[in-house]
Amino acid sequence: MTKSELPMKNSPSVPPGRPLYEAAFMIRTVEQKLLALFSEGKLFGTVHTCIGQEFSGVAVAAALQPGDLVFSNHRCHGHFLARTGKVEGLIAEVMGKRTGVCGGRGGSQHLCADGFFSNGVQGGIVPVAAGLAYALKKKSKHGVAVVFIGDGTLGEGALYETLNIAAKWELPLLVVLENNRYSQSTSQPETLAGDICARAAAFGIDTSVGDTDAPGHLVAQARAAVDAVRSSQRPHFLRVDTYRLMAHSKGDDLREKSELEAHWARDPLTVFRRDQPALAEEIQRQIAARVDTAAESALQAPTAALRATDEDGDAFRPVQWAKAAAPSNDRLVALLAAALARNMRRDERIVLFGEDVRSPYGGAFKATRGLSDEFPSRVLNTPISEGAIVGLGNGMALHGLLPVVEIMFGDFLFLAGDQIANHAAKFRYMYDDQVAVPLIVRTPMGGKRGYGPTHSQSIEKHFMGLPGTLMLALNSRQDPGLIYDKLFVAIDRPTLVIENKLLYGLRLSEPLPAGYTLEFSDEAFPAVRLRPAATPDLTIVCYGGMLPDAERAAERLFNEHELVCEIICPVQIYPLNLSPILDSVGRSGRLLVVEEGLAFAAFGAEVIASLCERAPGKLKAVSRLASRRHAIPSAGPLERETLPNPETIAQAALKLMQPPSS
């Protein structure tokens, strides 16, 4: 069905009824009040008004049903009010009050209530909305997800990644593009090439066009578009031609006065006031009374308060150690794949997707081999679109699924960085704990396979420490299946799982260094301790793929230099419990932190800084060893020289044991 074939539900000449005009007047009155409050210094942050664009949100909201979901952008007030009617909650939220819809945490751009969400990042919201659409289709078979974007978003790659997936997966997603002809202060002809609707049509997505200057026609077009998505369970693209009558944000407006005056003259609410002054006066009087009362109530409400999070808790929680049971003889990749399978059997909410994860390939490192044979509808191949697929995972998680996204190589996490840092990590907090984001992103990391500069890095430090997230690093001494079993049951936040490439082929049954006992802490995701029989001279701290190298270095140090090392290897590297490390350093007095990535502003730096703050007297000497500060070579000999290895770890340990020079 093309845009010309889209059925009309009402005659274009018939304007919408009084309730729709009341909704539009309500939106405008609220935003005018917000601008006034800002000028009085009673708001925080910024205010992006949709004055002039009100009928876009009103028309779409009028076509939606209970259970449909909406995701909006930085200019979200109108969409929010049209969908939810929460005038009081919006005003209080923008004023930073506890009575706001997000407790004052989100502010103007970050709203959440009754299946409505918004975020201020252009483009990034589109894959999240597609994830919501996927969850709706999986659960109800008749729901619709709507995402509002502006014409400025046409420059964002995430939009096109998502249109492709939405079309291929046949998602019930309505993309509403509000074409107001400006991206902040830049006019559309300066930055946009080609036709807007042709972009969606190129993916086989039906399109239609409406205009806020013709509210009756727009209401009919919005209704037809929503109905088309609901009945076909396929995406649709609705372009709404409109005009923003006020500044992009507060007062930063450089447009010509004559241009603004022309658009004000044909603004539908201006026309309504001119044609029906008595009715307009009655409507506005009633609305103004409600808005004034809401603003006064918000002024009297308590300001939002900081609340403790689990990241604020004690990072030195004492642990108990227990000797490890006899390990499996299976390879780690087999244990991992088995855990994915048994958890997918147990929990139908789990959906796994990524590049080349289906049979017969089963992922670049074969961790998903065979899963699509057993779960053909829940193991999905995706395009090479890391940002979009993590964004889809965000949306799925927001609506009750448990998505597992595989990023083929950890180096490609940067392509999904916006979805991790600006969406997944923030949703729960800025929406005042109304949502959870149980998203798992798993990825192979690290070098020593000869894959070169762009497929061998350890870049997890760039994602470590994001509030509201969890980061786990698998190692060669713990069954990865048990780690995933616990994670699938307990997950309540976005979790990044680092799976070092070299670990997949190892077996848990590899012999321990002579004289060592393998122990696990009593944490949810246990740390590993290789405890020597004698009091340690040195503590080596590492994680992930560095553990085998640290073990070989410790064995060499004892055999050749009679130096006793204790090794601590946490699985949960953020938030990090430093107690196991502090306890060991309390006995050894010396600390060497080893990691495969670059040392600056990384895991080792954080460990050392935290220990120096907490227990400076316990550290006689401290050092860290990491990769050399250049790209990782493809040539094997150069790669071995670049990355830490047993020899360089042993050398760093010996240097640490030397008395300081006078």
Secondary structure, 3 states (H helix, E strand, C coil): CCHHHCCCCCCCCCCCCHHHHHHHHHHHHHHHHHHHHHHCCCCCCCCCCCCCCHHHHHHHHHHCCCCCEEEECCCCHHHHHHHHCCHHHHHHHHCCECCCCCCCCCCCCCCEECCEEECCCCCCHHHHHHHHHHHHHHHCCCCCEEEEEEHHHHHCHHHHHHHHHHHHCCCCEEEEEEECCEECCEEHHHHCCCCHHHHHHCCCCEEEEEECCCHHHHHHHHHHHHHHHHHHCCCEEEEEECCCCCCCCCCCCCCCHHHHHHHHHHCHHHHHHHHCHHHHHHHHHHHHHHHHHHHHHHHHCCECCCCCCHHHCCCCCCCCEEECCCCCCCEHHHHHHHHHHHHHHHCCCEEEEECCCCCCCCCCCCCCCCHHHHCCCCEEECCCCHHHHHHHHHHHHHCCCEEEEECCCHHHHHHHHHHHHHHHHHHHHHCCCCCCCCCEEEEEECCCCCCCCCCCCCCHHHHCCCCCCEEEECCCCCCHHHHHHHHHHHCCCCEEEEEEHHHCCCECCCCCCCCEEEEEECCCCCCEEEEECCCCCEEEECCHHHHHHHHHHHHHHHHHHCCCEEEEECCEEECCCCHHHHHHHHHHCEEEEECCCCCCCCHHHHHHHHHHHHCHHHCCEEEEECCCCCCCCCCHHHHHHHCCCHHHHHHHHHHHHCCCCC
